[in-house]
Amino acid sequence: MGIVVNLDVVLARRKMRSKELAATIGITEANLSLLKSGKVRGVRFETLAKICAALECQPGDILEYRREAEDG
């Protein structure tokens, strides 16, 4: 997948723990862990907005597109 989740980087810059963010935005630590690891197939805009508000960042700080190597 070409989308990379940099949530752990943003959390570290804000000196916030996953547990604190999960409580602030109202999701389980398990779901936040899945999001951080990129093992989810999607994220609701509402959840993304809550994360950005809590971390005072933009969606582009959390999500990054990386072109995949082409087979050839």
N, C-alpha and C positions, 0 to 999 in steps of 0.2 A: 504494500500500500504506500502511496506517495505522501500521505499526511503523517507528520511526526508531532507528537504531543510533548510540549516542553513545560508542562505544568510543574514538574519537580524543580526545574531551574527557576521559575518565577516564584515558587514557594520559598526556595532558599534565599533568593534576593530580598524577599519581604520578611525573612526570618519568621516564617509561619509554619507550623506543623500541619500535616494532613488532617490530623484529628480535629484541630481547631477550625480549619477550613470547612470540613465536613459538617461540623456543628453549626457554623455560621450560615452556611447555604442550605442546610436542611436535607442532606443526603447521607447515606451510610458511609462509613469508612471503607467498606468493601467495594461499594460502587465507585468511590473516588479513586481507590487503588486500581480498579479496572480501567478507569479513564486515564490515569497517569501512565499506565503501562501500554496504552494504545490498544487494549484488547476489546474495545467496544466498537460497534459498527456505526454508531452515531451518538450525537449529543443534542439534547433539546436546546434551542436558543435561550429559553428561560433559564436553564441551568448554566449555560455559558455566560449569560448576562450577570447572574448572581456571583459566579466565580470572578468575573472581571470587576464587579463592584467591590467585592471583598478584598481583592488583591490590587485594586486601583491600577488596572492594566487594560490593554486592548486585546481583542480576540487573536490578533496576529502575534501577540507576545506568547500566546499559549499554543497556537496551532501553526504549523509550518509545512509548506509544500516542498517536497524534494522530488525532482524528476527521477524516475526509476531507470536503471540501465536497460537499454533495449537489447533484446536477443538478436544475434545476427551473425 
